[in-house]
Amino acid sequence: LALILSLSALALISADRSTLGIELSYNQVHQERAFYLAEAGYQHAFSKIKKDPAWREGFANQAFGSGVYTVEVIDSDTDSSLAETLLVVSSGECNGAVSIVQAWLVPGVVNPFGFALFSDEDLSMKQGACTDSYRADSGTYLATMLQEDGDVGSNNMIILSQDATVGGDAASAVPGGIILGSNAAILGSQSTGVPPTTLNLIPDTEYDSAKANNYALSGLSGSNFTYTTTTNKLSVKSNGFVNLAGGMYYFSDVSIKQNGRLTITPGAKVTIYIVGNITLQQDASMNDGGIPSDMIVFSKGMMFSMFQDSKFYGAFYGPSVVFKGRQDMGMYGAVVARSVSIHQDACFHYDRGLGEYSKAGAGGISTVAWREL
């Protein structure tokens, strides 16, 4: 009887331990599933934010596999200490098991104005066209001008002819993609077959934000100009002028007629978003004599045309735009465009300070820290 009782006790203990092991294994399986559900929620949110940096909706009890995940996206509107950082909190639940992960995301930063001129397609300079560089925040053009750093680049061909001169380096993504014609010169180095540069860094949501927060209604002053609120078109007539106070502007088109001027309030900084064309006619100017970094222009339009003796002091980024500079036009700053052609003694003066300009968010977004709670 004693032996039977001992064996029965051992059997009961073994069965209890087996049941406990099954329960522990069951719980572990569901805890692991909850963790992977939380990870799935984070990855889903990350993909949404990469596509639209302004996305903050999150998810509530999103079904996935054998459970659900819930995601909250926290930014500086909720926690001012986050600044440009986003905090993604994702929780997964599976049969009562819960797991929570946190991830910190920061916007990528790019320097879009590393060249005087950059073209996604062909870049053409001829008939005495030239580039050089200066430093607007350190002195006048004449005092800081160098026959270097006026670099040009292209994801396609670079074609120079008829006394055109690049006062700097030239780089083409096409093997053998630099052609020098009669009396043309590149004073710096020449590189071909380099890795192409990715453009189209400005999302449509940024243009939508500019339109929603357009400062044009209260920021414009001057005479002999028109701004149409229904079309967002800005037109400066001959001998007219318009002044822009500091802020963000959204225009469909900008047209400045002969001797017309667009100026910026001294000490102010202006960012302009354009969805149409820019035209500067003879002797017209934008920010004439100003610091180029004070006027940054982003465009998803088609054309940017500068004619005889026109002047532009600013930085222009338009991957879909055809840029044309003609007869004695003077551009001080930097240009990124779909294609570039400057002719007839048109000279381009790169502001070396623009190499330090950075655009947050344009380089996408990345995860810098992650943990499980």
C-alpha positions as CSV (number, residue, x, y, z in Angstrom):
1,L,0.0,0.0,0.0
2,A,2.8,2.4,0.8
3,L,4.5,1.6,-2.5
4,I,1.2,2.2,-4.3
5,L,0.6,5.5,-2.5
6,S,4.2,6.6,-3.3
7,L,3.8,5.8,-7.0
8,S,0.4,7.6,-7.1
9,A,2.0,10.7,-5.6
10,L,4.8,10.6,-8.0
11,A,2.3,10.3,-10.9
12,L,0.2,13.2,-9.6
13,I,3.4,15.4,-9.2
14,S,4.5,14.5,-12.7
15,A,1.1,15.2,-14.2
16,D,1.0,18.6,-12.4
17,R,4.4,19.5,-13.6
18,S,3.5,18.5,-17.1
19,T,0.4,20.7,-17.0
20,L,2.4,23.6,-15.6
21,G,5.0,23.1,-18.4
22,I,2.2,23.1,-21.0
23,E,0.8,26.3,-19.5
24,L,4.2,28.0,-19.4
25,S,4.8,26.9,-23.0
26,Y,1.4,28.2,-24.0
27,N,2.0,31.6,-22.3
28,Q,5.4,31.9,-23.9
29,V,4.1,31.2,-27.4
30,H,1.4,33.9,-27.0
31,Q,3.9,36.3,-25.4
32,E,6.2,35.9,-28.4
33,R,3.2,36.3,-30.7
34,A,2.3,39.5,-28.9
35,F,5.8,40.8,-29.3
36,Y,5.8,40.2,-33.1
37,L,2.4,41.8,-33.3
38,A,3.8,44.9,-31.6
39,E,6.8,44.8,-34.0
40,A,4.4,44.5,-37.0
41,G,2.5,47.6,-35.7
42,Y,5.7,49.6,-35.5
43,Q,6.8,48.5,-39.0
44,H,3.4,49.4,-40.4
45,A,3.6,52.9,-38.8
46,F,7.2,53.4,-40.0
47,S,6.1,52.6,-43.6
48,K,3.3,55.2,-43.3
49,I,5.6,57.9,-42.0
50,K,8.2,57.2,-44.7
51,K,5.5,57.8,-47.3
52,D,3.9,60.8,-45.5
53,P,6.1,62.5,-42.9
54,A,3.0,64.3,-41.6
55,W,1.1,61.0,-40.8
56,R,0.1,60.8,-37.1
57,E,-3.2,58.8,-37.1
58,G,-1.8,55.6,-35.6
59,F,-3.8,52.4,-35.4
60,A,-6.4,51.1,-33.0
61,N,-6.9,47.3,-32.5
62,Q,-5.6,46.5,-36.0
63,A,-6.3,42.8,-36.7
64,F,-3.2,40.8,-37.8
65,G,-2.8,37.1,-37.7
66,S,-4.0,35.7,-34.3
67,G,-4.1,39.0,-32.5
68,V,-4.2,42.8,-32.8
69,Y,-1.9,45.8,-32.5
70,T,-2.4,49.4,-31.5
71,V,0.0,52.2,-32.4
72,E,0.4,55.8,-31.2
73,V,2.6,58.4,-32.8
74,I,3.8,61.1,-30.5
75,D,5.5,64.3,-31.8
76,S,6.4,67.7,-30.4
77,D,2.8,68.9,-30.4
78,T,2.2,66.5,-27.5
79,D,5.7,66.4,-26.0
80,S,7.8,69.6,-26.8
81,S,11.0,67.9,-25.7
82,L,10.8,65.7,-28.8
83,A,11.6,68.6,-31.2
84,E,11.9,66.9,-34.7
85,T,11.9,63.4,-33.2
86,L,8.8,61.1,-33.4
87,L,8.1,58.5,-30.7
88,V,6.2,55.4,-32.0
89,V,4.6,53.3,-29.3
90,S,3.2,50.0,-30.5
91,S,1.4,47.3,-28.4
92,G,0.5,43.8,-29.5
93,E,-2.0,41.5,-27.9
94,C,-2.6,37.8,-28.4
95,N,-4.9,35.8,-26.2
96,G,-4.4,38.0,-23.2
97,A,-0.6,38.3,-23.7
98,V,0.6,41.9,-24.2
99,S,3.9,43.3,-25.5
100,I,4.9,46.9,-26.0
101,V,7.7,48.4,-28.1
102,Q,8.9,51.9,-28.5
103,A,10.9,53.4,-31.4
104,W,12.4,56.9,-31.9
105,L,12.4,58.2,-35.4
106,V,14.3,61.3,-36.8
107,P,14.0,63.0,-40.2
108,G,16.9,62.5,-42.5
109,V,18.8,65.6,-43.5
110,V,20.2,66.4,-46.9
111,N,22.2,69.3,-48.4
112,P,20.5,69.9,-51.7
113,F,22.7,72.8,-52.9
114,G,26.1,71.3,-53.1
115,F,26.6,72.4,-56.8
116,A,26.3,75.8,-58.5
117,L,24.3,74.1,-61.2
118,F,22.9,70.6,-61.1
119,S,20.7,69.0,-63.8
120,D,18.8,65.7,-63.8
121,E,19.1,65.7,-67.6
122,D,21.5,67.5,-69.9
123,L,23.4,70.6,-68.7
124,S,24.5,73.0,-71.5
125,M,26.7,76.1,-71.3
126,K,27.8,78.0,-74.3
127,Q,28.7,81.4,-75.8
128,G,30.7,82.7,-72.9
129,A,28.5,81.3,-70.1
130,C,30.5,80.8,-66.9
131,T,30.4,79.8,-63.2
132,D,32.4,80.9,-60.2
133,S,31.8,81.2,-56.5
134,Y,31.6,83.7,-53.7
135,R,30.5,83.9,-50.0
136,A,27.6,86.2,-49.5
137,D,27.7,86.2,-45.7
138,S,31.4,87.2,-45.7
139,G,31.5,90.1,-48.0
140,T,30.7,91.4,-51.5
141,Y,30.9,89.3,-54.6
142,L,34.1,91.1,-55.7
143,A,35.8,90.7,-52.3
144,T,35.0,86.9,-52.0
145,M,34.9,85.7,-55.6
146,L,37.0,82.6,-56.5
147,Q,37.5,80.8,-59.8
148,E,36.7,77.6,-57.9
149,D,33.8,75.9,-56.2
150,G,31.5,76.9,-59.0
151,D,30.9,73.2,-59.5
152,V,28.4,71.8,-62.0
153,G,26.9,68.3,-62.0
154,S,24.4,66.2,-64.0
155,N,22.8,62.8,-63.9
156,N,23.2,63.0,-67.7
157,M,25.5,64.9,-70.1
158,I,27.5,68.1,-69.5
159,I,28.1,70.0,-72.7
160,L,30.3,73.1,-72.8
161,S,31.1,75.0,-76.0
162,Q,32.0,78.4,-77.4
163,D,34.1,79.9,-74.6
164,A,32.0,78.5,-71.8
165,T,34.0,78.2,-68.5
166,V,33.3,76.2,-65.3
167,G,35.1,77.8,-62.4
168,G,35.1,74.6,-60.4
169,D,34.6,70.9,-60.9
170,A,32.3,69.0,-63.2
171,A,30.7,65.6,-62.5
172,S,28.5,63.5,-64.7
173,A,26.8,60.2,-63.9
174,V,27.3,59.1,-67.5
175,P,30.6,57.4,-68.4
176,G,32.3,59.8,-70.7
177,G,29.5,62.2,-70.1
178,I,31.5,65.5,-70.3
179,I,31.9,67.1,-73.7
180,L,34.1,70.2,-74.2
181,G,33.7,72.2,-77.4
182,S,35.7,75.1,-78.9
183,N,37.6,77.1,-76.2
184,A,35.5,75.7,-73.4
185,A,37.2,75.0,-70.1
186,I,36.7,73.3,-66.8
187,L,39.1,74.8,-64.3
188,G,38.7,72.1,-61.7
189,S,38.5,68.3,-61.9
190,Q,36.4,66.2,-64.2
191,S,34.5,63.1,-63.1
192,T,32.2,60.8,-65.1
193,G,30.4,57.6,-64.3
194,V,29.8,58.9,-60.7
195,P,26.7,57.6,-58.8
196,P,23.6,59.5,-59.8
197,T,22.0,62.0,-57.4
198,T,18.5,61.3,-56.2
199,L,16.1,64.3,-56.7
200,N,12.4,64.7,-56.0
201,L,13.1,65.1,-52.3
202,I,10.2,67.5,-51.5
203,P,6.9,65.6,-51.0
204,D,3.5,66.9,-52.2
205,T,2.4,67.2,-48.6
206,E,5.0,70.0,-48.1
207,Y,3.4,72.0,-51.0
208,D,-0.1,71.4,-49.4
209,S,1.2,72.7,-46.1
210,A,2.6,75.8,-47.8
211,K,-0.7,76.4,-49.6
212,A,-2.6,76.1,-46.3
213,N,-0.2,78.5,-44.5
214,N,0.4,80.9,-47.4
215,Y,1.6,84.3,-46.1
216,A,0.8,86.0,-49.4
217,L,-2.4,87.8,-48.2
218,S,-0.6,89.7,-45.5
219,G,3.1,89.5,-46.5
220,L,3.0,91.3,-49.8
221,S,3.4,95.1,-50.3
222,G,4.5,97.4,-53.1
223,S,3.1,99.0,-56.2
224,N,2.2,98.0,-59.7
225,F,1.8,94.3,-59.0
226,T,-1.1,91.9,-58.7
227,Y,-1.7,88.8,-56.7
228,T,-4.8,86.7,-57.4
229,T,-6.0,84.7,-54.5
230,T,-8.1,82.3,-56.6
231,T,-5.1,81.3,-58.7
232,N,-2.2,82.2,-56.4
233,K,-0.5,84.0,-59.3
234,L,1.9,86.8,-58.7
235,S,2.6,89.3,-61.4
236,V,4.9,92.4,-61.2
237,K,4.3,94.8,-64.0
238,S,7.0,96.8,-65.8
239,N,8.8,99.1,-63.3
240,G,6.7,97.8,-60.5
241,F,7.9,96.1,-57.3
242,V,6.6,93.8,-54.6
243,N,8.2,93.2,-51.2
244,L,7.9,90.0,-49.3
245,A,8.0,90.0,-45.5
246,G,9.6,86.9,-43.9
247,G,7.5,83.7,-44.1
248,M,6.3,81.0,-46.3
249,Y,4.6,81.7,-49.7
250,Y,2.7,79.6,-52.2
251,F,2.4,80.7,-55.8
252,S,1.1,79.1,-59.0
253,D,3.2,81.4,-61.2
254,V,5.7,84.3,-60.7
255,S,6.0,86.7,-63.6
256,I,8.2,89.8,-63.3
257,K,8.1,92.2,-66.3
258,Q,10.8,94.5,-67.6
259,N,12.5,96.4,-64.8
260,G,10.2,94.8,-62.2
261,R,11.5,93.9,-58.8
262,L,10.8,91.4,-56.1
263,T,12.5,92.3,-52.8
264,I,12.7,90.8,-49.4
265,T,12.4,92.7,-46.1
266,P,16.0,93.3,-44.8
267,G,16.9,90.5,-42.3
268,A,13.9,88.4,-43.3
269,K,14.0,84.8,-44.6
270,V,11.5,83.7,-47.2
271,T,10.6,80.2,-48.5
272,I,8.6,80.1,-51.7
273,Y,6.7,77.1,-53.1
274,I,5.8,77.3,-56.8
275,V,3.7,74.8,-58.8
276,G,3.9,76.7,-62.2
277,N,6.5,78.9,-63.9
278,I,8.9,81.7,-63.1
279,T,9.7,84.3,-65.7
280,L,12.1,87.2,-65.3
281,Q,12.1,89.5,-68.2
282,Q,14.7,92.1,-69.2
283,D,16.3,93.8,-66.2
284,A,13.8,92.1,-63.8
285,S,15.1,90.9,-60.5
286,M,14.4,88.8,-57.4
287,N,16.1,89.7,-54.1
288,D,18.7,91.7,-56.1
289,G,21.9,92.2,-54.0
290,G,20.5,90.0,-51.1
291,I,21.9,86.9,-49.4
292,P,20.8,83.9,-51.5
293,S,20.1,81.7,-48.4
294,D,17.4,84.3,-47.4
295,M,15.3,83.2,-50.4
296,I,14.8,79.5,-50.9
297,V,12.5,78.5,-53.8
298,F,11.0,75.0,-54.2
299,S,9.2,74.2,-57.4
300,K,7.3,71.4,-59.1
301,G,6.5,73.5,-62.1
302,M,7.8,73.4,-65.7
303,M,9.9,76.5,-66.5
304,F,12.3,79.0,-65.0
305,S,13.3,81.6,-67.6
306,M,15.8,84.5,-67.0
307,F,16.3,87.0,-69.8
308,Q,18.7,89.8,-70.6
309,D,20.3,91.4,-67.6
310,S,17.8,89.8,-65.1
311,K,19.1,89.0,-61.6
312,F,18.3,86.3,-59.1
313,Y,19.8,86.0,-55.6
314,G,18.5,82.8,-54.1
315,A,18.5,79.0,-54.1
316,F,16.2,77.2,-56.5
317,Y,15.2,73.5,-56.3
318,G,13.0,72.2,-59.1
319,P,13.6,68.6,-60.3
320,S,10.8,68.9,-62.9
321,V,11.8,72.4,-64.1
322,V,13.6,73.4,-67.3
323,F,16.0,76.3,-66.3
324,K,17.1,78.7,-69.1
325,G,19.4,81.7,-68.5
326,R,20.2,84.1,-71.4
327,Q,22.2,87.1,-72.3
328,D,24.1,88.6,-69.4
329,M,21.7,87.3,-66.8
330,G,23.2,87.1,-63.3
331,M,22.3,84.4,-60.9
332,Y,23.8,84.3,-57.4
333,G,23.1,81.2,-55.4
334,A,22.4,77.7,-56.6
335,V,20.1,75.8,-59.0
336,V,18.8,72.2,-59.2
337,A,16.6,71.5,-62.2
338,R,15.5,68.9,-64.6
339,S,17.6,70.4,-67.4
340,V,19.9,73.5,-67.4
341,S,21.0,75.7,-70.3
342,I,22.8,79.1,-69.9
343,H,24.0,81.0,-73.0
344,Q,25.3,84.4,-74.2
345,D,27.6,85.5,-71.4
346,A,25.1,84.4,-68.7
347,C,27.1,83.8,-65.6
348,F,26.3,81.9,-62.5
349,H,27.8,82.8,-59.1
350,Y,27.5,80.0,-56.5
351,D,27.2,81.1,-52.9
352,R,29.5,78.8,-51.0
353,G,27.4,79.3,-47.9
354,L,24.6,77.3,-49.5
355,G,26.7,74.1,-49.1
356,E,25.8,74.3,-45.4
357,Y,22.1,74.6,-46.0
358,S,20.3,71.5,-44.8
359,K,16.8,70.3,-45.5
360,A,15.3,68.2,-42.7
361,G,12.9,65.5,-43.8
362,A,14.1,65.5,-47.4
363,G,16.3,62.5,-46.7
364,G,13.5,60.4,-45.5
365,I,13.3,59.2,-41.9
366,S,15.2,56.7,-39.9
367,T,15.0,54.8,-36.6
368,V,17.7,55.8,-34.1
369,A,16.6,53.9,-31.0
370,W,14.3,51.0,-30.2
371,R,13.3,49.0,-27.0
372,E,10.8,46.6,-25.6
373,L,8.9,47.6,-22.5
